[in-house]
Amino acid sequence: MNEGMWRRKESRMKKGTTKGAAMTEFGSIRYIEPSQRAGMRFMQRGIEGSIVMLNLLRFRDVADYTANPELTPEVPISGAEAFNRYIEHTLPFLRESGGEVMFLGDGGEFLIGPEDERWDLVMLIRQSSAQSFLAFSSHQDYLAGIGHRTAAIEDSRLLPMAELPIPN
């Protein structure tokens, strides 16, 4: 995770937040981008080979382009529509970096988990390595469209996973 990415995140966070999280108007914490500490811990894991990122995403009802007014559409759009713009912008850079979308699906409520928690979209993204993920996430042309993601997301989780061998 590059330092400029952290500075942009911190400049958009509201007062009274924890690193990597922002407070909603109702006082609950939402997670939009990784904290610097989480980025360092990710690198310290030393994951070898490919990595799969589990993304859980909850969208805003109406996309909020306050942090990126240059990307604001002429008429208001939903968070889901803003995220579709993000995906369309992102896919070429993801593929160029050796990544792929393995799964994209509707979310919902947990079968096992907090009953009041729901996720609108679930994605599994495979990257060829942690280094290729970092190269992708700091690519300047990719970053030019990340404001669509920021406008779209109410809350999110990102879990990097390393593949384990399946026992016989």
N, C-alpha and C positions, 0 to 999 in steps of 0.2 A: 504494500500500500504506500503510495508516494505521499510526501509531506504536503504538497499542494492540495491533494484530495482531503487530507485531514483539516487543513485550514479552511477550505470552502465549507466543510461540514460544520466546523465549530462556529463559523460566522453566521450560519443559518440557524443554529440552535438557540432556543429562547433561554433567558436567565432561569436559574433554578433547576438545571438539568444535570443529569449524570453524563459522563463522556459516552458518545455513541447513541445517546437517546435524547428525545425531546419530550417535554411535557405537553399534553393536549390541553385544550381549554377546560377540560373536566378534571385535570390533575393527574390523570393516569400517564404512565410512561409509554412512549412509543419508540420503536427502533427503526431507523431509516437507513443508516450507514454504520459501518464498523467503527469502533473506537480505535485509537492508536494502540492501546494496550492489547485489544483483541487481535489487531493486525500483527503485532509482534509475537503474540502467543501462537498465531497461525503459522508464522514462519519458523518459530522454534520447534514446532512439531516435526519438522524435517520429513514431510510426507514424500515418499519415493513413488515415482510412476504417476499414473492418472489419478485424478481427484474428481469426486462427484459432489456437486453443491446442491443441497436440498434447500429450496426456496419456498417459504410460506408467505403469501402476500395478502394483505387486506387493503382494498381500495377506498379512496375517498368517494363520497357521492358525487361531488363536483371537483374536478382537478383544480389544484391551487398552484398557479404559476407565479406567485409572488417572488420567489427566489430566482426565477428565470424569465423575466418579462419578455425577453426577445423571442421566446418560443410560444408565447401565448397565442392560442387560436383566435380567430375573429369572433367566434361565438363560444360560450362556455361548453365544455365537454365533460363527460364523466371521468372518474379515475380510471375505469377499465379502458375507456377510449384513449386516454393519455398513455396508459401502459402499452396498448397496442402500437402506438406511435414509437414508444421506446423500443419495443421488440423489433419493429421494422427497421429502425435506425441501427440497432445493435447487432443483428444477425450477421451482416457481412464481416464485422470486426471479430465477432466470436469465432466464426468459421476460419477466418484468416489466422487466428491465434491457435488453431488446433482444437477448438472447442465445438461442442454440439449440444443441441437440445435433445435429451433422451426421452423426456416425458413432459407433457404440458396437460394439465387437467383442472377441472372444476374442483374447488375445495368444498368446504362445508363445516359442519360441527364434528368434533371428535367423537369417536366411538369409545375410546379410552382417553381421558384427558379432561381438562376443565370444561364444564357444561356451558359456560357462558362465553367460550372462545370459539371463533369461527375464522376460517381463511377462505378468501375468494378464489385464489389461484394457487396451484402447487406446480413447481417446476423442478426437474432434475436436469442439471447442466453438467456435462462431463468436459473437463479440461485435461489435456495431455500431461500437465504437470502443474505444480504450484507456481513455478516460474512463468509458465505460459499464462496462467490466470493473472498474475501480477502485471505482465506485459499488456494483456488485454485491458485490465482495469485502469491502466495509466495511459493508454493510447489517446493522444490529444483529439483525434477525430471522433473517437467513441465518446469522450468526455463532453464534446460539443452538444450531444443530444441527451445527456443524462438528466437534464432538467425535466424531461417528460416523465422519467421514473419518479423523481422527487415530487412532481406535481400530482402524480397518480396515487402514491402510497400513503395510506393512513398508518400502517404498521407492517412490520415484516420480521422474518427470521431467516438467517442464512447459516446452514450447518455444513461445513466442509467435511467430507467423509473419505477415508481411505479404504480401498477394497481389501477384504480379508479372504483367505481361502475358505471354501465351503467344505466342511468335514464330510468324509465319506460315510 
